[in-house]
Amino acid sequence: MAAMSAAPPPSLRGRLLRTLLAPLLTLFAISGVCAYGLAVHFASGIYDNWLYDSVNSLALLVTPGKGHAIVDLPVSTEKLFVWDETDPTLFTVSGSRSGVIVSNAILPPVPEDADPYVNGYIYDSRLADGRAIRVIALPLSAERAGEPVWVKVAETGIEREQLIENIFLAVLVPQLLLIAAAYFAVRRGIARGLQPLRLVTARLGIHGPQALQPLDDASVPEEVLPLTRALNGLLGRLNAFFDAHRKFIADTAHQLRTPLTAIRLNVDQALDESELDSMRAHLQRLRNASDRAARLATQLLSLARAESSARLTDRYRTFDLARLVRDCGIEWVPRALVKHIDLSLDHDEHPVWVRGDSLLLSEAIDNLIDNAIAYHPGGGRIRLGLTRDPLPTLIVEDDGPGIAPELRDRVFERYQRGDQSGRSGTGLGLAIVAEIAAAHHGRAWLEAGADGRGVRAMLQLPLPPASGDPLAPLSAA
């Protein structure tokens, strides 16, 4: 089966047209109904008045005779009275004793629900052949006509309907033309109103991958200004992001150059040596340089993973931070023993629940412990602690030389190191910790250790979701 084509994107122009034209069309429909009602009202008034004049004219021809009525209607007058090219006039004059005196059509009697009209009655009815008619009946008294007489005049409504149609079209057609003109005017106005958006699109189109300068919003309308400001904010953030990445790549290249140069130099020197002891020394330095390069590459990958994890929070799970700290700490005990450092975990047996990426957080814990061991002169103590109040917080505290207060914030930046210049490091460890903390909506900071000695590194994380989360534990006890 052929793949279904994607639905076209919604059109702002179409939406504006629908929004503006819908009231116009509604008004047009209401106006049409009103125009038709007015046409019926005026046409009915004109023809009803004409019928009334006609019935009164015919009544003037009725005179009293000896006990009956007489209608003096010559043939020529009758022809003049009834003639009409499309809708001949129908009439009947009938007396109570004489019956039909004169007539050109048998008109129905006056119904009980006939409407009064001046001194007569008006009603709608039908002829024997089914044609609809409008009738006015005028009663004449016996004193007036010699006997009670009904004078009736009717018309079939053909001309009446034609007049209604003509009035209706005379009102409706200009309105229809106005609606059409309004449609094109609105369409043109919308096109001109959307021109600033096309200009913004054109300006964005000329921006190359390296050109992220903000858009000029001096001539942008007020309604489009929030969009251009949001775009300028986005461009500014992208520019800062790319600047940071360019600096990161440049700094990384610079940092990798040192161990790679050392590797190349020691390889060349080892190849020139003939004595085994000298060659062994060069190989040891080669190993140290390769270890440093490998460590740097690993930390760079961890940093990149921490940055991407901030956008992939669907992988986060709820787990026990205390158990993770315990497992990580055990891995570092042999390294601590080499420097005669007592590495201990100061925590009760209760779990500390957090939500996040356990692999990333283990990397952050490893970096904090690695820093504490690496910068410690040896023969001291490193304490791993956990607190739950007010938020889950990991503490890595040592009694080493410490870091100057003015440097404690800077060391969380990439390639920034403390004042322990004797130790060779990449300057990425604490930057990775800060990035992982930010990815988990937490924070990391340094403060002085107990009694002002050493450093206390803190990694604080938010509380996990409420128990409604299916991945959260049922109990924290």
C-alpha positions as CSV (number, residue, x, y, z in Angstrom):
1,M,0.0,0.0,0.0
2,A,1.3,3.4,-0.9
3,A,2.5,5.6,1.9
4,M,0.0,8.3,2.9
5,S,1.2,11.7,2.1
6,A,1.9,14.0,5.0
7,A,-0.7,16.6,5.8
8,P,0.2,20.1,4.6
9,P,1.3,22.5,7.3
10,P,-1.3,24.9,8.6
11,S,-1.4,28.2,6.8
12,L,-1.3,31.4,8.8
13,R,-2.7,33.3,5.8
14,G,-5.6,30.9,5.5
15,R,-6.3,31.1,9.2
16,L,-6.3,34.9,9.1
17,L,-8.6,34.8,6.0
18,R,-11.0,32.4,7.8
19,T,-10.9,34.5,10.9
20,L,-11.6,37.8,9.1
21,L,-14.0,36.5,6.4
22,A,-16.2,34.3,8.7
23,P,-17.8,37.4,10.3
24,L,-18.2,39.0,6.9
25,L,-20.0,36.0,5.5
26,T,-22.1,35.8,8.6
27,L,-23.1,39.4,8.2
28,F,-23.8,38.8,4.5
29,A,-26.1,35.9,5.4
30,I,-27.9,38.0,8.0
31,S,-28.1,40.9,5.6
32,G,-29.6,38.5,2.9
33,V,-32.3,37.4,5.3
34,C,-33.1,41.0,6.3
35,A,-33.1,42.1,2.6
36,Y,-35.5,39.3,1.7
37,G,-37.8,40.2,4.6
38,L,-37.7,43.9,3.6
39,A,-38.4,43.0,-0.1
40,V,-41.4,40.9,1.0
41,H,-42.6,43.7,3.2
42,F,-42.4,46.5,0.7
43,A,-43.7,44.4,-2.3
44,S,-46.6,43.1,-0.3
45,G,-47.4,46.7,0.9
46,I,-47.3,48.0,-2.7
47,Y,-49.5,45.2,-4.2
48,D,-51.9,45.1,-1.3
49,N,-52.5,48.9,-1.6
50,W,-53.0,48.3,-5.4
51,L,-55.5,45.6,-4.7
52,Y,-57.3,47.8,-2.2
53,D,-57.4,50.7,-4.8
54,S,-58.7,48.3,-7.4
55,V,-61.5,46.9,-5.2
56,N,-62.6,50.4,-4.3
57,S,-62.6,51.4,-8.0
58,L,-64.8,48.4,-8.8
59,A,-67.1,49.1,-5.8
60,L,-67.8,52.6,-7.3
61,L,-69.4,50.9,-10.2
62,V,-72.0,49.1,-8.0
63,T,-75.3,51.0,-7.7
64,P,-78.6,50.0,-6.1
65,G,-81.5,48.7,-8.3
66,K,-85.0,47.5,-7.3
67,G,-84.1,45.1,-4.6
68,H,-80.8,44.1,-6.1
69,A,-77.4,45.5,-7.0
70,I,-76.4,46.7,-10.4
71,V,-72.8,46.8,-11.7
72,D,-72.2,49.3,-14.5
73,L,-69.1,47.7,-16.1
74,P,-68.8,48.2,-19.8
75,V,-66.7,45.7,-21.7
76,S,-64.0,48.3,-22.5
77,T,-63.8,49.3,-18.9
78,E,-63.6,45.6,-17.9
79,K,-60.7,45.0,-20.3
80,L,-58.9,48.0,-19.0
81,F,-59.5,46.9,-15.4
82,V,-58.3,43.4,-15.7
83,W,-55.5,43.8,-18.3
84,D,-52.0,42.9,-17.3
85,E,-49.3,41.3,-19.5
86,T,-48.2,38.8,-16.9
87,D,-50.7,38.8,-14.1
88,P,-54.3,39.7,-15.1
89,T,-56.6,41.0,-12.4
90,L,-59.3,38.7,-11.1
91,F,-62.6,40.0,-9.7
92,T,-66.0,38.9,-8.5
93,V,-69.1,41.0,-7.5
94,S,-71.8,38.9,-5.8
95,G,-75.0,39.8,-4.0
96,S,-76.8,38.0,-1.2
97,R,-79.9,37.7,-3.4
98,S,-78.5,38.1,-6.9
99,G,-75.6,35.7,-6.6
100,V,-72.7,36.4,-8.9
101,I,-73.4,39.7,-10.6
102,V,-70.2,40.1,-12.6
103,S,-67.0,38.1,-12.6
104,N,-64.0,36.8,-14.6
105,A,-63.1,34.2,-12.0
106,I,-64.8,32.3,-9.2
107,L,-63.1,33.7,-6.1
108,P,-63.3,31.8,-2.8
109,P,-65.5,33.2,0.0
110,V,-64.0,35.2,2.8
111,P,-62.6,32.9,5.5
112,E,-63.2,33.5,9.2
113,D,-59.5,34.1,9.9
114,A,-59.2,36.8,7.2
115,D,-57.2,39.9,8.2
116,P,-59.0,43.2,8.4
117,Y,-57.6,45.7,5.8
118,V,-58.9,49.3,6.2
119,N,-62.7,48.7,5.7
120,G,-62.3,45.3,4.0
121,Y,-60.6,42.0,4.4
122,I,-57.4,40.5,2.9
123,Y,-56.5,36.8,2.7
124,D,-54.6,34.2,0.8
125,S,-56.4,31.4,-1.0
126,R,-56.3,29.2,-4.1
127,L,-58.3,29.0,-7.3
128,A,-60.0,25.8,-8.4
129,D,-57.0,25.1,-10.6
130,G,-54.7,25.3,-7.6
131,R,-53.1,28.6,-8.3
132,A,-52.3,30.7,-5.2
133,I,-54.0,34.1,-5.1
134,R,-54.1,37.2,-2.8
135,V,-57.6,38.5,-2.3
136,I,-59.1,41.7,-1.0
137,A,-62.9,41.6,-0.2
138,L,-64.9,44.7,0.4
139,P,-68.4,44.4,1.8
140,L,-71.2,46.8,0.7
141,S,-74.3,47.3,2.7
142,A,-77.9,47.0,1.3
143,E,-78.4,50.8,1.7
144,R,-75.3,51.3,-0.4
145,A,-75.9,48.7,-3.1
146,G,-79.5,47.6,-2.8
147,E,-78.6,44.3,-1.2
148,P,-75.5,43.1,0.8
149,V,-72.7,42.8,-1.8
150,W,-69.2,41.4,-1.7
151,V,-66.7,43.0,-4.1
152,K,-63.5,40.9,-4.4
153,V,-60.3,41.6,-6.4
154,A,-57.4,39.2,-6.5
155,E,-54.0,38.7,-8.2
156,T,-51.9,35.5,-8.5
157,G,-48.8,37.1,-7.1
158,I,-46.6,36.6,-10.2
159,E,-45.6,40.3,-10.4
160,R,-45.5,40.4,-6.6
161,E,-42.9,37.7,-6.5
162,Q,-41.0,39.3,-9.4
163,L,-40.8,42.6,-7.5
164,I,-39.6,40.7,-4.3
165,E,-36.9,39.0,-6.4
166,N,-35.9,42.3,-8.0
167,I,-35.7,44.2,-4.7
168,F,-33.8,41.2,-3.1
169,L,-31.2,41.1,-5.9
170,A,-30.9,44.9,-6.0
171,V,-29.8,44.8,-2.4
172,L,-27.9,41.5,-2.4
173,V,-25.8,41.8,-5.5
174,P,-24.0,45.0,-4.4
175,Q,-23.4,43.4,-1.0
176,L,-22.0,40.3,-2.8
177,L,-19.7,42.6,-4.8
178,L,-18.6,44.3,-1.6
179,I,-17.9,41.0,0.0
180,A,-15.8,40.0,-3.0
181,A,-13.9,43.3,-2.9
182,A,-13.4,42.9,0.9
183,Y,-12.0,39.4,0.3
184,F,-9.4,40.6,-2.1
185,A,-8.7,43.7,0.1
186,V,-8.3,41.5,3.2
187,R,-6.1,39.0,1.2
188,R,-3.9,41.8,0.0
189,G,-3.8,43.3,3.5
190,I,-2.8,40.0,5.0
191,A,-0.1,39.5,2.4
192,R,1.3,42.9,3.2
193,G,0.9,42.3,6.9
194,L,2.9,39.0,6.6
195,Q,5.7,40.8,4.7
196,P,7.8,41.3,7.8
197,L,7.7,37.5,8.4
198,R,9.1,37.0,4.9
199,L,11.8,39.5,5.6
200,V,12.7,37.7,8.8
201,T,12.8,34.5,6.9
202,A,15.0,36.0,4.2
203,R,17.4,37.4,6.8
204,L,17.6,34.0,8.5
205,G,18.2,32.4,5.1
206,I,21.3,34.4,4.5
207,H,22.8,33.4,7.8
208,G,25.5,30.9,7.2
209,P,26.6,28.2,9.7
210,Q,29.2,30.6,11.0
211,A,27.1,33.8,10.9
212,L,24.9,33.9,13.9
213,Q,24.7,37.6,14.5
214,P,21.3,38.8,15.7
215,L,18.6,40.0,13.3
216,D,18.0,43.8,13.0
217,D,14.6,44.4,14.5
218,A,14.5,48.2,14.1
219,S,11.9,48.1,11.4
220,V,10.0,45.0,12.7
221,P,6.3,45.6,13.6
222,E,5.3,45.3,17.2
223,E,3.4,42.0,16.7
224,V,6.5,40.3,15.1
225,L,8.9,41.8,17.6
226,P,8.5,38.9,20.2
227,L,9.4,36.4,17.4
228,T,12.5,38.3,16.3
229,R,13.6,38.7,20.0
230,A,13.1,35.0,20.6
231,L,15.1,34.2,17.4
232,N,17.8,36.6,18.5
233,G,17.9,35.0,21.9
234,L,18.2,31.6,20.2
235,L,21.0,32.9,17.9
236,G,22.8,34.3,20.9
237,R,22.6,31.0,22.7
238,L,23.7,29.1,19.6
239,N,26.6,31.5,19.1
240,A,27.7,31.1,22.7
241,F,27.3,27.3,22.3
242,F,29.4,27.2,19.2
243,D,32.0,29.6,20.7
244,A,32.2,27.3,23.8
245,H,32.6,24.2,21.5
246,R,35.3,25.9,19.4
247,K,37.1,26.9,22.6
248,F,36.6,23.3,23.9
249,I,38.0,21.8,20.7
250,A,41.0,24.2,20.7
251,D,41.7,23.6,24.4
252,T,41.4,19.8,23.8
253,A,43.8,19.9,20.9
254,H,46.2,21.9,23.0
255,Q,45.8,19.4,26.0
256,L,46.3,16.4,23.7
257,R,49.3,17.9,22.1
258,T,51.4,17.6,25.3
259,P,51.0,13.9,25.9
260,L,51.2,13.1,22.2
261,T,54.4,15.1,21.8
262,A,55.8,13.3,24.9
263,I,54.8,10.0,23.4
264,R,56.5,10.9,20.1
265,L,59.7,12.2,21.9
266,N,60.0,9.2,24.1
267,V,59.5,6.8,21.2
268,D,62.3,8.6,19.2
269,Q,64.6,8.5,22.2
270,A,63.9,4.9,23.0
271,L,64.7,4.0,19.4
272,D,68.0,5.7,19.7
273,E,69.0,3.9,23.0
274,S,70.9,0.7,23.0
275,E,71.0,0.1,26.7
276,L,68.1,-1.7,28.2
277,D,67.9,0.5,31.4
278,S,67.8,3.7,29.4
279,M,65.2,2.3,27.1
280,R,63.1,1.1,30.0
281,A,63.1,4.7,31.4
282,H,61.9,6.0,28.1
283,L,59.2,3.3,27.9
284,Q,58.0,4.2,31.4
285,R,57.7,7.9,30.5
286,L,55.9,6.7,27.3
287,R,53.5,4.7,29.4
288,N,52.8,7.7,31.6
289,A,52.1,9.9,28.6
290,S,49.8,7.4,27.0
291,D,48.0,6.9,30.3
292,R,47.5,10.7,30.5
293,A,46.2,10.8,26.9
294,A,43.8,7.9,27.6
295,R,42.6,9.6,30.7
296,L,42.0,12.8,28.9
297,A,40.1,11.0,26.1
298,T,38.0,9.2,28.6
299,Q,37.1,12.4,30.4
300,L,36.3,14.1,27.1
301,L,33.9,11.3,26.3
302,S,32.3,11.6,29.8
303,L,31.9,15.3,29.4
304,A,30.2,14.9,26.0
305,R,27.9,12.2,27.5
306,A,27.0,14.4,30.4
307,E,26.1,17.2,28.0
308,S,23.9,14.9,25.9
309,S,22.3,13.4,29.0
310,A,20.7,16.7,29.9
311,R,18.5,16.2,26.8
312,L,17.8,12.5,27.3
313,T,16.2,12.4,30.7
314,D,13.8,9.6,29.6
315,R,16.7,7.2,30.5
316,Y,16.7,8.3,34.2
317,R,15.8,5.8,36.8
318,T,15.2,5.9,40.5
319,F,18.0,4.1,42.5
320,D,19.8,4.1,45.8
321,L,22.7,6.7,45.8
322,A,24.2,5.2,49.0
323,R,24.7,1.8,47.3
324,L,26.3,3.5,44.3
325,V,28.7,5.5,46.5
326,R,29.6,2.4,48.4
327,D,30.3,0.4,45.2
328,C,32.4,3.3,43.7
329,G,34.3,3.8,46.9
330,I,35.3,0.1,47.1
331,E,36.9,0.4,43.6
332,W,39.2,3.2,44.9
333,V,40.4,1.5,48.1
334,P,43.5,-0.1,46.5
335,R,44.5,3.3,45.0
336,A,44.0,5.0,48.4
337,L,46.1,2.4,50.2
338,V,49.0,3.0,47.9
339,K,49.2,6.5,49.3
340,H,48.4,5.3,52.9
341,I,45.0,7.1,52.8
342,D,42.1,5.9,54.9
343,L,39.1,5.9,52.5
344,S,35.9,5.5,54.5
345,L,32.1,5.8,54.0
346,D,30.3,7.6,56.8
347,H,26.7,6.7,56.3
348,D,24.0,4.6,58.0
349,E,22.3,1.7,56.2
350,H,19.2,3.6,55.0
351,P,18.9,4.1,51.3
352,V,19.2,7.6,49.7
353,W,16.8,7.6,46.7
354,V,17.6,9.7,43.7
355,R,16.6,9.7,40.1
356,G,19.1,9.9,37.3
357,D,21.6,8.1,35.2
358,S,23.5,5.9,37.5
359,L,26.4,5.5,35.1
360,L,26.9,9.2,34.8
361,L,26.6,9.7,38.6
362,S,29.2,7.0,39.2
363,E,31.5,8.9,36.8
364,A,31.0,12.0,38.9
365,I,31.7,10.1,42.1
366,D,34.8,8.6,40.6
367,N,36.1,12.0,39.6
368,L,35.5,13.5,43.1
369,I,37.3,10.5,44.7
370,D,40.1,10.6,42.1
371,N,40.7,14.3,42.7
372,A,40.8,13.8,46.5
373,I,43.3,11.0,46.2
374,A,45.4,12.6,43.5
375,Y,45.9,15.9,45.3
376,H,46.4,14.4,48.7
377,P,50.0,14.2,49.9
378,G,49.3,10.8,51.5
379,G,49.1,9.5,55.0
380,G,45.7,11.1,55.7
381,R,42.0,10.5,55.5
382,I,39.2,10.8,52.9
383,R,35.6,10.6,54.0
384,L,32.6,9.8,51.8
385,G,29.4,11.0,53.4
386,L,25.7,11.1,52.4
387,T,22.9,13.3,53.8
388,R,19.2,13.3,53.0
389,D,18.1,16.6,54.6
390,P,17.1,18.8,52.9
391,L,18.2,17.2,49.6
392,P,20.2,14.1,48.7
393,T,23.9,15.2,49.0
394,L,27.2,13.4,48.5
395,I,30.2,14.7,50.5
396,V,33.8,13.8,49.6
397,E,36.0,15.4,52.3
398,D,39.8,15.1,52.6
399,D,42.4,16.6,55.0
400,G,44.9,17.5,52.2
401,P,46.3,20.9,51.3
402,G,43.0,22.4,50.3
403,I,42.1,24.9,47.6
404,A,42.2,28.7,48.0
405,P,38.7,30.2,48.4
406,E,39.0,32.4,45.3
407,L,39.8,29.3,43.1
408,R,36.9,27.0,44.3
409,D,34.4,28.2,41.7
410,R,37.0,28.3,38.9
411,V,38.1,24.7,39.2
412,F,34.6,23.6,37.9
413,E,35.5,25.2,34.6
414,R,37.1,23.2,31.8
415,Y,40.9,22.9,32.0
416,Q,41.0,25.0,35.2
417,R,43.0,23.5,38.0
418,G,43.7,24.5,41.6
419,D,47.0,25.7,42.9
420,Q,48.5,22.2,43.4
421,S,50.8,22.6,40.4
422,G,52.9,19.6,41.4
423,R,50.2,17.2,40.2
424,S,49.7,16.5,36.5
425,G,46.0,16.6,35.6
426,T,43.7,17.3,32.7
427,G,41.6,20.0,34.4
428,L,38.4,18.2,33.4
429,G,37.5,16.2,36.4
430,L,35.5,18.8,38.3
431,A,34.1,20.2,35.1
432,I,32.6,16.8,34.4
433,V,31.1,16.7,37.9
434,A,29.5,20.1,37.4
435,E,28.1,19.1,34.0
436,I,26.6,15.8,35.4
437,A,25.1,17.7,38.3
438,A,23.5,20.2,35.9
439,A,22.2,17.4,33.8
440,H,20.4,16.1,36.9
441,H,19.1,19.6,37.9
442,G,21.5,19.5,40.8
443,R,24.7,21.5,41.7
444,A,28.3,20.9,42.9
445,W,30.5,23.1,45.0
446,L,33.6,23.1,47.2
447,E,34.1,24.4,50.7
448,A,36.7,24.1,53.4
449,G,37.1,20.8,55.2
450,A,36.8,20.2,58.9
451,D,38.8,22.7,61.1
452,G,39.6,24.6,57.9
453,R,41.8,21.8,56.6
454,G,41.5,20.1,53.2
455,V,38.5,20.3,50.8
456,R,34.9,19.3,51.2
457,A,33.3,18.6,47.7
458,M,29.5,18.6,47.7
459,L,27.3,17.1,45.0
460,Q,23.6,17.8,45.6
461,L,20.7,16.2,43.7
462,P,17.0,16.9,43.7
463,L,14.5,14.6,45.4
464,P,13.1,11.8,43.2
465,P,9.4,12.0,42.0
466,A,6.5,11.2,44.3
467,S,5.4,7.6,44.8
468,G,3.0,8.0,41.8
469,D,6.1,7.4,39.6
470,P,6.0,3.7,38.6
471,L,9.8,3.7,38.7
472,A,10.1,5.1,42.2
473,P,10.5,2.6,45.1
474,L,7.5,1.8,47.3
475,S,9.3,2.7,50.4
476,A,12.5,4.6,51.3
477,A,12.9,2.7,54.6
